[in-house]
Amino acid sequence: MQSRTQPIRVMLIDCRPLVLMGLHDLINARKPRMEVCGQASTYAHALDRADQLRPNVIFFSFFPDALDPLDVISLLARRHEMKVLLLKGLYEAVPVARAIDAGARGVVLAEDPTESIIRAIIKVHHRDIGLDRAWAGGLSNYSAAGQVRVNADPERARYSQLTLRERELIRAIVGDPSAKYMCIAARLGISEHTVHNHLSSIYHKLNLINRVDLLMYALKHGLASGGEPPDSTWVEMD
């Protein structure tokens, strides 16, 4: 196993040059903790490069290609303990549950703050799974209809730490999952910077990675309405 003193070697897979450039600069700015070891803009090239480079974490995007992205994720996840981290745009229709079934270890929203993306890389690298474990476990029951059964697991000690303002922010996000942070800030009468600060605090208290994690956690534990956690809930995926 790689020592924590060695850099986390990250490989990027995306067909968009600007996305590759942005992630490359973001990750390499965190040297020596992590570094980009390679990148690919086609899935065939990605498989070859992954075999050569053996990265610790692979940033993976869905895009049109001759190969099926789910098959590629499955191949990458089985090779050399590579951990696939899915990069998804807020408005992109990506089969997240099927990607997790194929072997992806976590999901990062492209619109998330840069520090959340960095934390996701670290968390996925040093842990077996980068998603909330109860949600990830429920994804294995993903059905053709696109629904996931999520069993409730009360965590009052964790979410009781949330302030009233943080709970209000969670309800705003769950009420409109596609809303931009700027719109949420205007709705709550706070600055966008304050929204990001509150989200960082929420992620830390609940041990989450990003907005996708938070949405699933809120629905599972009844934080959307501020009530008690339900016995179970159905979460619609993609």
C-alpha positions, 0 to 999 in steps of 0.5 A: 500500500502506498505511504501517505507521505508519497503523492497521490497519483491521479489520472484524468479521463475527459474529452474536453481540453479545458476540463483536463487543463483545469483539473491538471492545474488544480491537482498539481497545485497541491504537490507534493500531496498529489499530482497528475500522472497522465491523462487521456481523451479517449477510453481506449487510450485511457485503458492503455495509459492506466496500464502503463501509469497505474494511478491511485485515483482516476478522474472519469467523465462520461462522453461519446466514444466507441467504447461503453463508459460503464465497461471501461469503469469496470475494467479500470476498477479491477486493475491494480486497485485503481479507484475511479472517481466520477466527474459529473456536471450538475446538468449532465445525465449520467447513470451514477448508480450504474457507474457505482455498480461498475466499480466507481468509488465516488462522485464529484460535481464539476460545480463543487468548490475546488477544496471539495474536489481535493477532499474527494480525491484524498477520501477516495484514495485513503478509504474503501469507498468515497460515498456515504456507505449506506447510500453506496450499499443501496446502489447495488440494488439499483433496478431497471426503473432507476430506483434505489432502496435506501435503509435508514440508519439514524445518525443523530449524534452527527447531524445534531451538530448542524446549526439552524442555518446549516439545516436551512441551507440543506433544505434549500438544496434539497428543494431545488437540487439544480439551483446554482449557489448564487441563487441559493444565496439570494434566496437565503439572503446571504452571500455566495461565499457564506454558502460555500463556508456553510457547505464546508462546515456541513461536509465536515460535520457529516463526513461527506464529499460534495453536493451529491453526497449531501442530497442523498444524506438529507433524503435518507435521514429526513433532513429535507423537512427538518423532521425525524429520519424516516424508516426508509425512502425511495431515491430517484436516480437519473 
